Amino acid sequence: MTRVGFVGLGGQGAPMARRIVDAGYPTTLWARRPETLEPFTGTGVAIAATRAELGAASDVLCVCVVDDAGVDDVLRGPDGALATMGDGSIVVVHSTVHPATCIRLQDDFPALHVVDAPVSGGGQKAADRQLLVMVGGPVDVVARCRPILETFGDPVLHVGPLGAGQEVKLLNNVVFAAQLALAAEAFDLATQRGLDRAAVASVLASGSARSYAAEVVAGGGFDLDFLASVAGPLLAKDVGILAEHAALTDSTLLATADAALDRMGVARPSAEGGAR
């Protein structure tokens, strides 16, 4: 069977890896924090001592770390996982990163195949095998790793060439950020007009304006303060990446997403790496 490696055993990555293990794939894990490996005790997984050891043990290597720097740190360099992966092996980037990060990996390691497959849904969806997976890459390479992706994902959508998965995921996240701003403003208006905010939340969950973002805002107390420390920096990162990659300037979508970031007290990074 295909040997699978996995790195990034956080709240979403750990159940993804567990579904791969449960499907019977020979699986090797590597983690910086030993405590993240403890839930896999007794499952039969192999534990790599180094990134290079992880690469040598993987025909398909799944990477689910936080950002671009984390992806490069795991994969690149003389001690990185890609230094020891065999020709024709596949690297699957589940992290939400800049499309160029994935394309550069492919350019720099032409003997390997790179697929970008960011995910959406959270840890419970992964555990339930219902994670949304957005895949970019060549048709034949995606077909080779699809059975692995389907151990935790449904639907698994092939959305285009390498980098397209990241673009679709970023667009999804920017639309979500914009909807957060709209929902928070709607609840502000409801308060000003003396309307029952709980009733407004029910309407926005069931009516023609139904919105998951409105449910999130209502569940957090009708403001975005509760999201600031949890999701604010990640949304800011993603809004910044899409704004730079798609050269967004005069964009209603970008302006509305920025409004949500402003309410959370965060700012998207500029193209130069500083705050907007």
PyMOL commands that set and color helices and strands:
alter all, ss='L'
color gray80, all
select helices_A, chain A and resi 13-22+34-40+51-56+68-75+81-83+99-108+123-127+139-149+164-192+197-206+212-219+225-228+232-245+252-264
alter helices_A, ss='H'
color red, helices_A
select strands_A, chain A and resi 4-7+27-30+46-47+60-63+90-93+113-116+119-120+131-136+153-160
alter strands_A, ss='S'
color yellow, strands_A
deselect
rebuild
show_as cartoon
